[in-house]
């Protein structure tokens, strides 16, 4: 069998692939025509272990990087504190850990710690000004997918979205990127930023990986069985994937999610290794090929799991080596 290899994606494909939405497509088109090296940013709470769900956003930032963008990563230590995700000593240690994980995964970004600029007088003035234009109900609604224990929300958690809005101005952002859970805050930013003299950012949202335990939940560092850490040891990865939910369906299938959002963007291919009596080895050069074969029962779930396991272990090897 002659092996076909996937063609290298172009700039437009790099920017748009594996995204849920772009707000707005027309604004993105205009930006790409008018600015050669736009600034794309994503902010991260440094609240727990970096897991493979986080890699969906990291891969998108690498796409931006390969498309010629300036990529900024906000290590949001102050946001983490305001959202009640740890004390100052814990958060300080996590900042370096997150940065090292990102570097090991191949992201060549400008890493910026929130507290390096978020106490500046001009920044705080902007936070107060957007606070004058935001109702408590609107701020609360923007935090629905992000806040810890929102039913008993603290005032600090209402300051959080106002700061995230102002971060975009402070960092000179053209494209605000994040998981789809960031959508409400990004829409608040598009509404409020013109009021403090800054443009509406283009907002690009990526999907969330399904929990290894199946539909209804996402991968989360608060549930170790739902996720795989980027520095997880190989035997643990093998065990978790072996026990993971993997129906002959796309919806709620974490293994297909891993293929679509992690394996193919990283490797461009997936080789399924199996005995001759089960059809022999087969190579897929696109996610759509793999999905079609799987849904048509031409690929057994265990064969898929076994191959994904070994590829994922290989993809994550640089993180384990970097952190040792």
C-alpha positions in Angstrom: 0.0 0.0 0.0 1.4 3.4 -1.0 1.4 5.8 2.0 -0.1 9.2 1.5 1.1 12.0 3.6 -1.1 15.0 4.6 -0.2 18.3 3.0 1.1 21.1 5.2 -1.8 23.4 6.2 -1.7 27.0 4.9 -2.0 30.1 7.0 -5.8 30.4 6.8 -6.3 26.7 7.7 -3.9 26.9 10.6 -5.9 29.8 12.1 -9.3 28.3 11.6 -8.8 24.5 12.1 -10.2 22.8 15.2 -12.2 25.9 16.3 -15.8 26.2 17.5 -16.3 29.7 16.3 -14.7 33.0 15.3 -16.3 36.3 16.3 -16.4 37.6 13.7 -15.1 35.9 10.5 -15.3 39.2 8.6 -13.2 41.0 11.3 -10.6 38.2 11.1 -10.4 38.5 7.3 -9.9 42.3 7.6 -7.3 41.9 10.4 -5.3 39.4 8.3 -5.3 41.8 5.4 -4.3 44.9 7.4 -1.8 43.5 9.9 1.1 41.3 9.1 1.9 39.9 12.6 -1.3 40.2 14.8 -1.1 39.6 18.5 -3.0 36.5 19.7 -3.3 35.8 23.4 -4.7 33.3 25.8 -4.8 33.5 29.6 -4.6 30.5 31.9 -5.4 30.1 35.6 -2.4 28.3 37.1 -4.6 26.3 39.5 -3.6 22.6 39.1 -1.8 20.1 36.8 -1.6 20.9 33.1 -3.6 18.2 31.4 -4.2 17.2 27.8 -7.4 19.2 27.6 -5.2 22.3 28.0 -3.3 21.1 24.9 -6.2 22.0 22.6 -5.6 25.7 23.4 -1.8 25.2 23.3 -2.0 23.6 19.8 -4.1 26.5 18.6 -1.5 28.9 19.9 1.2 26.9 18.0 -1.0 27.3 14.9 -1.0 31.1 15.5 2.7 31.0 16.0 3.2 29.0 12.7 0.9 31.4 10.9 3.3 34.3 11.8 1.4 35.8 14.8 2.9 37.2 18.0 1.7 34.9 20.7 1.3 36.0 24.3 0.5 33.7 27.1 -0.9 35.2 30.3 -0.1 33.2 33.4 -2.9 34.5 35.3 -1.7 34.3 38.9 -3.9 37.1 40.2 -7.0 35.7 38.5 -6.3 32.3 40.0 -6.1 33.9 43.5 -9.3 35.9 43.0 -11.1 32.7 41.8 -10.1 31.0 45.1 -7.9 28.4 43.4 -5.0 28.6 45.9 -2.9 30.8 48.1 0.0 33.0 47.0 2.8 30.5 47.7 1.0 27.7 45.8 0.2 29.9 42.8 3.8 31.2 42.6 5.1 27.7 42.3 2.5 26.8 39.7 3.5 29.7 37.4 6.9 28.2 36.7 5.4 24.7 36.3 2.9 25.8 33.8 5.5 27.8 31.8 7.8 24.8 31.7 5.0 22.6 30.5 4.1 25.0 27.7 7.8 25.3 26.6 8.2 21.5 26.6 5.1 21.2 24.4 6.7 23.4 21.8 5.0 26.8 22.4 7.4 29.7 21.7 5.4 32.5 23.2 5.9 35.6 25.3 5.0 34.4 28.8 3.6 37.2 31.0 2.7 36.9 34.7 -0.4 38.8 35.6 1.0 40.5 38.6 3.8 42.0 36.5 1.3 44.6 35.2 -2.1 44.3 36.9 -1.2 46.6 39.8 -0.2 49.5 37.5 -2.2 52.7 38.0 -3.5 52.9 34.5 -4.6 49.3 34.5 -6.5 49.7 37.7 -8.2 52.8 36.4 -9.4 50.9 33.4 -10.8 48.1 35.7 -12.7 50.7 37.7 -14.0 52.4 34.5 -15.4 49.1 33.0 -16.9 48.4 36.4 -18.9 51.5 36.1 -20.4 50.1 32.9 -21.1 46.5 34.0 -24.0 45.3 36.1 -23.4 42.7 38.7 -25.8 40.3 36.9 -23.7 40.7 33.7 -20.4 40.1 35.5 -21.9 37.0 37.2 -23.3 35.6 34.0 -19.9 35.9 32.3 -18.4 33.7 35.0 -20.8 30.8 34.7 -18.4 28.4 33.1 -15.3 29.6 35.1 -16.1 30.5 38.7 -15.6 28.1 41.6 -18.8 27.8 43.6 -20.6 30.5 41.7 -23.8 30.0 43.8 -21.8 31.5 46.7 -19.8 33.9 44.6 -17.3 36.2 46.3 -16.8 39.9 45.2 -13.3 38.9 44.0 -14.9 36.6 41.4 -16.9 39.5 40.0 -13.7 41.6 39.7 -12.1 38.7 37.7 -14.0 39.3 34.4 -13.4 43.0 34.5 -9.7 42.4 34.8 -9.8 39.9 31.9 -11.4 42.6 29.7 -8.7 45.0 30.6 -5.9 42.4 30.1 -6.8 42.5 26.4 -6.1 46.3 26.2 -3.0 46.1 28.4 -1.4 43.3 26.3 -2.2 45.0 22.9 -4.3 42.0 21.8 -5.8 41.6 18.3 -7.1 38.1 18.8 -8.4 36.8 22.1 -8.3 33.1 22.1 -9.6 30.6 24.6 -11.8 27.5 25.2 -15.5 27.9 24.5 -16.0 28.4 28.3 -14.4 31.9 27.8 -17.1 33.0 25.4 -19.2 35.1 27.8 -16.2 37.0 29.1 -14.9 37.6 25.5 -18.3 39.0 24.5 -18.3 41.3 27.5 -14.8 42.5 26.4 -16.1 43.3 22.9 -18.9 45.3 24.5 -16.8 47.2 27.0 -13.4 47.8 25.5 -14.5 50.6 23.1 -15.6 52.5 26.2 -12.0 52.6 27.5 -10.5 53.5 24.1 -9.7 50.1 22.7 -10.9 48.1 19.7 -13.1 45.0 19.8 -10.8 41.9 19.7 -11.5 39.1 17.3 -12.4 36.1 19.5 -11.5 32.6 18.5 -12.8 29.7 20.6 -11.6 26.1 20.7 -13.6 23.1 22.0 -13.2 21.4 25.3 -12.0 17.8 25.5 -14.6 15.3 26.8 -13.8 13.5 30.1 -12.2 10.1 29.8 -15.3 8.9 31.7 -17.7 9.9 28.9 -20.3 12.5 28.0 -21.7 15.1 30.3 -18.4 16.3 31.7 -15.2 17.8 30.5 -11.6 17.0 31.4 -10.8 18.7 34.7 -7.8 18.9 36.9 -10.2 18.6 39.9 -11.1 15.1 38.7 -8.0 13.0 38.2 -9.8 10.1 36.6 -11.3 12.4 33.9 -8.0 13.6 32.5 -4.4 12.8 31.7 -1.7 15.1 32.9 0.9 16.2 30.3 3.6 14.8 32.6 1.7 11.6 33.4 3.8 8.4 33.5 3.3 6.0 30.5 1.8 3.2 32.6 -0.8 5.5 34.1 -1.7 6.7 30.6 -2.1 3.2 29.4 -4.4 2.3 32.3 -6.5 5.4 31.9 -7.0 5.0 28.2 -7.7 1.3 28.5 -10.5 2.0 31.0 -11.8 5.1 29.1 -15.2 5.5 27.5 -15.1 4.8 23.7 -18.4 4.2 22.0 -18.8 3.7 18.3 -19.9 7.3 18.1 -18.4 10.7 17.8 -20.5 12.4 20.5 -18.9 12.1 24.0 -16.0 10.0 22.7 -12.8 11.2 24.4 -10.5 8.9 22.3 -11.8 10.4 19.0 -11.5 13.8 20.6 -7.8 13.1 21.4 -7.3 12.0 17.8 -8.9 15.1 16.3 -7.5 17.8 18.6 -4.2 16.4 19.7 -2.8 13.5 17.5 -3.5 14.8 14.0 -2.5 18.4 14.7 0.8 17.1 16.2 1.6 14.1 14.0 -0.5 14.5 10.9 -1.2 10.8 10.8 -2.1 7.8 12.9 -0.9 4.3 12.3 -3.1 1.5 13.8 -1.0 -1.5 14.6 -2.8 -4.8 14.7 -2.3 -8.5 13.8 -2.8 -9.7 10.3 -5.8 -11.8 11.3 -7.5 -8.6 12.4 -6.7 -6.8 9.1 -3.1 -5.8 9.6 -1.6 -2.3 10.1 -3.5 0.6 8.6 -2.5 4.3 8.4 -4.8 7.3 8.5 -3.6 10.6 7.2 -6.6 12.7 8.3 -9.0 12.7 11.2 -11.9 12.4 8.8 -10.5 9.2 7.3 -10.1 7.7 10.8 -13.6 8.8 12.0 -15.2 7.3 8.9 -13.5 3.9 9.3 -14.3 3.8 13.0 -18.0 4.6 12.6 -18.2 2.0 9.8 -16.9 -0.7 12.2 -13.7 -1.1 10.2 -11.7 -0.3 13.4 -12.1 -1.9 16.8 -12.2 0.4 19.8 -9.4 -1.5 21.5 -7.1 -1.2 18.5 -7.9 2.5 18.4 -7.2 2.9 22.1 -3.9 1.0 21.9 -2.5 3.1 19.0 -3.7 6.4 20.5 -2.0 5.4 23.8 1.4 4.9 22.3 1.2 8.1 20.2 0.1 10.2 23.2 3.0 8.8 25.3 5.4 9.8 22.5 3.8 13.3 22.2 4.1 13.9 25.9 7.6 12.5 26.3 9.3 16.0 26.0 7.3 17.2 29.0 8.3 14.3 31.2 11.9 14.8 30.2 11.8 18.6 30.7 10.3 18.3 34.2 12.6 15.5 35.4 
